[in-house]
Amino acid sequence: MNFDRAAEYYDATRALPSDVMAEVTGVLVAELAPARQPCLEIGVGTGRIALPLHQRGVRLAGADIAEAMLRRLVVNADGQLPFPVLLADATRLPVADGSFGSVLAVHVLHLIPTWRDALEEAMRVLRPGGALIASFPGGDAYARRRNSAAPWRPAVRESLARHGVIRVSAGAGTPQEVMDHLGERAVARKLPAVPVTERQTLGLTVHEIEQQLYSWTWRYSREQVLAAGADIRAWASSENLSLDQEHLVEGCLEWWSFELTA
């Protein structure tokens, strides 16, 4: 899935609190020890994860199919290319066998319909003893497996479904799917979870749906998402529910390391 259409607003809508970002970076830096460098991030995008890792001394390269996202990465790096970047498909990487000590896939495998091909490419470019390090959507955005949900969530889903807007995953949405495919070639290990708290409002949720800011909405027509948004607003009015009332959603960011056994 090409994210060029999101390049201008991607960072603003996917940003993490600075303390959470620092903790996530620390977890990944610890995992990406020198023996697992260089690291290749597939779906590197605007460098949201790669640039902080680069600043911490991790040697890496990035690959993405979205040229506008890569151009934004350069902007985010003060106008200079910070590390090698490939305009390339994760299922057909122009990289030699065994070139990398690790492959990083940040909330990207669920976007690739032929995700098994992407896994095979990751296995090909990894050195013996290397690792694929991945995060998954867990049924929600930003790889946040939330332990609590906003009270309006069921009503929003029902309104969306009435207009044919259903969230589906094109690729591998869970660690289990990756483990099942890799079999005995790799051992899975869950990395330390990073807690995160988010303030949500129904108004912002509806706005994000109507503006189709997230990739799961892109397959649907403008008319569908606007109709669903109007439906949600009408429901909120009938329930005397303020669109601006904040709700704290607590959860965590989860990462998995799939370490090659040979």
C-alpha positions in Angstrom: 0.0 0.0 0.0 1.5 3.3 -1.1 1.3 6.1 1.5 2.2 9.0 -0.8 -1.2 10.5 -0.2 -0.4 10.7 3.5 3.0 12.2 3.3 2.0 15.8 4.3 0.1 14.8 7.4 1.6 11.4 8.3 3.9 12.6 11.1 1.3 14.8 12.7 -1.2 12.0 12.9 1.2 9.2 14.0 3.3 11.2 16.5 4.0 9.7 19.9 4.6 11.6 23.1 8.3 12.4 23.5 8.7 10.2 26.5 7.0 7.3 24.8 9.1 7.8 21.7 12.3 7.9 23.8 11.3 4.6 25.5 10.4 2.9 22.2 13.8 4.0 20.7 15.6 2.6 23.8 13.9 -0.8 23.4 14.9 -1.0 19.7 18.4 0.3 20.3 19.0 -2.4 22.8 17.7 -5.0 20.4 19.7 -3.6 17.5 23.1 -4.3 19.0 26.2 -3.9 16.7 26.0 -7.6 15.8 22.6 -6.9 14.3 23.7 -4.0 12.2 23.3 -2.7 9.7 19.5 -2.8 10.0 17.1 -2.5 7.0 13.7 -0.9 7.8 11.1 -1.9 5.2 8.3 0.7 4.9 10.7 3.3 6.4 8.3 6.1 5.4 9.1 9.6 6.8 11.7 8.1 9.2 9.5 8.3 12.2 11.3 5.4 13.8 14.5 5.2 11.7 15.7 8.8 12.4 15.7 8.5 16.2 17.6 5.2 15.8 20.1 6.8 13.5 20.6 9.6 16.0 21.4 6.9 18.6 24.1 5.5 16.4 22.3 2.6 14.8 23.7 1.9 11.3 20.7 1.3 9.0 19.1 1.7 5.6 15.5 2.2 4.6 13.2 1.0 1.8 9.7 2.2 0.8 7.5 2.3 -2.3 6.2 5.8 -1.5 8.5 8.4 -3.0 6.7 11.3 -1.3 7.2 9.7 2.0 10.9 9.3 1.4 11.2 12.9 0.3 9.6 13.9 3.7 12.2 11.7 5.4 14.9 13.9 3.8 13.0 17.1 5.0 12.8 15.6 8.5 16.5 15.0 8.4 17.2 18.7 7.8 17.4 18.3 4.0 20.1 15.7 3.8 19.9 12.0 3.2 20.8 10.5 6.7 21.4 6.9 5.5 21.0 4.8 2.4 17.4 4.8 1.1 15.8 2.6 -1.5 12.7 3.3 -3.5 11.7 -0.4 -3.5 9.0 -3.0 -2.8 9.5 -5.0 0.3 8.6 -8.1 -1.7 11.4 -7.5 -4.3 14.3 -5.9 -2.5 17.3 -4.9 -4.7 19.7 -6.1 -2.0 22.2 -9.0 -1.9 21.6 -12.1 0.2 22.8 -11.8 3.8 23.4 -8.1 3.6 21.8 -7.2 7.0 21.9 -8.2 10.6 18.3 -7.2 11.1 15.1 -6.2 9.3 12.7 -3.8 10.9 9.0 -3.8 10.0 7.1 -1.1 11.9 3.4 -1.6 11.6 3.8 -2.5 7.9 3.3 -6.3 7.3 -0.5 -5.9 7.7 -0.4 -3.5 4.7 1.2 -6.0 2.3 -1.3 -8.5 0.6 1.6 -10.7 -0.4 3.2 -10.5 3.0 4.6 -14.0 2.8 6.8 -12.7 -0.1 7.9 -9.9 2.1 8.9 -12.3 4.9 10.8 -14.5 2.4 12.7 -11.4 1.3 13.5 -10.5 4.9 14.8 -14.0 5.4 16.9 -13.8 2.3 18.6 -10.5 3.1 19.3 -11.4 6.7 22.6 -12.9 7.8 22.6 -16.2 9.8 21.6 -15.4 13.4 19.8 -12.2 12.3 16.3 -11.1 13.3 13.2 -9.6 11.9 11.8 -7.1 14.4 8.2 -6.2 13.8 5.2 -4.5 15.3 1.6 -5.3 14.5 -1.7 -3.3 14.6 -3.4 -5.6 17.1 -6.8 -4.4 15.7 -6.0 -0.7 16.2 -3.9 2.1 14.9 -0.1 2.8 15.6 0.5 -0.8 16.8 -1.2 0.1 20.1 -2.8 -2.9 21.6 -5.2 -1.0 23.9 -6.4 -2.3 27.2 -9.2 0.2 27.3 -11.5 1.7 24.6 -13.4 4.9 24.3 -17.1 4.4 25.2 -18.3 5.4 21.8 -16.3 2.7 20.0 -19.1 0.1 19.5 -21.5 2.8 18.1 -18.8 4.1 15.7 -18.2 0.6 14.4 -21.9 0.0 13.9 -22.3 3.2 12.0 -19.4 2.5 9.8 -20.7 -1.1 9.1 -24.1 0.3 8.1 -22.4 2.2 5.3 -20.2 -0.7 4.3 -17.0 0.7 5.9 -15.3 -2.2 7.6 -11.7 -2.3 8.8 -9.9 -5.1 7.2 -6.2 -6.2 7.2 -4.6 -6.8 3.8 -1.7 -8.7 5.2 -0.3 -10.3 8.4 -2.0 -8.6 11.4 -0.6 -10.7 14.2 2.7 -12.2 15.4 1.1 -15.7 15.2 0.7 -15.5 11.4 4.4 -14.7 11.0 5.4 -17.5 13.4 3.2 -19.9 11.5 4.8 -19.0 8.2 8.4 -19.0 9.4 8.0 -22.2 11.4 11.3 -23.7 12.6 13.4 -21.1 10.7 12.9 -18.6 13.5 12.1 -18.3 17.2 9.7 -15.5 18.3 10.4 -13.3 21.4 8.2 -10.5 22.7 10.2 -7.4 23.5 9.4 -5.2 26.6 6.1 -3.4 26.1 6.0 0.4 26.2 2.9 1.8 28.0 1.2 4.7 26.3 -1.8 6.9 27.2 -3.8 8.7 24.6 -6.5 11.4 25.0 -9.3 10.8 22.5 -12.5 12.7 21.6 -15.3 11.5 19.5 -15.1 14.7 17.4 -11.5 13.9 16.4 -12.4 10.3 15.7 -15.2 11.4 13.3 -12.9 14.0 11.7 -10.2 11.4 11.0 -12.8 9.1 9.5 -14.4 11.8 7.3 -11.0 13.0 6.1 -9.8 9.4 5.5 -6.5 10.0 7.3 -5.8 6.3 7.9 -5.1 3.7 5.2 -8.0 1.4 6.3 -10.4 4.0 5.0 -8.8 4.5 1.6 -10.7 1.7 -0.1 -14.0 3.3 0.5 -15.7 6.2 -1.3 -15.9 9.8 0.0 -19.7 9.4 0.1 -19.5 6.4 2.3 -17.2 7.9 5.0 -19.2 11.2 5.0 -22.4 9.3 5.4 -21.0 7.3 8.3 -19.7 10.4 9.9 -23.1 12.0 9.7 -24.6 8.9 11.2 -22.1 9.0 14.2 -22.8 12.7 14.8 -26.6 12.0 14.8 -26.1 9.2 17.3 -23.9 11.4 19.6 -26.6 14.1 19.5 -29.3 11.6 20.4 -27.2 10.4 23.4 -26.3 13.9 24.5 -22.7 13.0 24.1 -20.3 15.8 23.6 -17.9 15.5 20.6 -15.3 17.3 22.6 -15.3 15.3 25.8 -11.9 13.7 26.3 -11.4 10.0 27.2 -8.1 8.5 28.4 -7.2 5.3 26.5 -4.4 3.3 28.1 -2.5 0.6 26.2 1.0 -0.4 25.1 3.3 -0.6 22.1 4.3 -4.2 21.5 7.3 -5.4 19.4 8.4 -8.9 18.5 11.8 -10.3 17.5 11.8 -13.3 15.1 15.3 -14.6 15.5 16.8 -16.9 12.8 17.7 -20.3 14.1 20.3 -21.0 11.4 
